[in-house]
Amino acid sequence: MSYLISMAAGVLVGLLYWLLRVKSPAPPLVALIGLLGMVVGEHAVPVVRTLLQRDAPYARSEPPAAQQAPAAHERDAAAD
């Protein structure tokens, strides 16, 4: 649905440009390359963030096994 809304908005702006006899601010190829750059930049940030978090030692969700508290059954066995 968002693609249709985007296309309709683009057509309306194009018609408005034509009615007002306004030249497009950028040649179509330059505009498309600019849009491609925006999409790549938008997706690059999460990818880089994921790569940095994967390499960082503090990114682990659990502590190493040696630092984990013993389970209840292990505590009971050690107390006997």
Beta strands, then each sheet from edge to edge (+ up, - down):
end
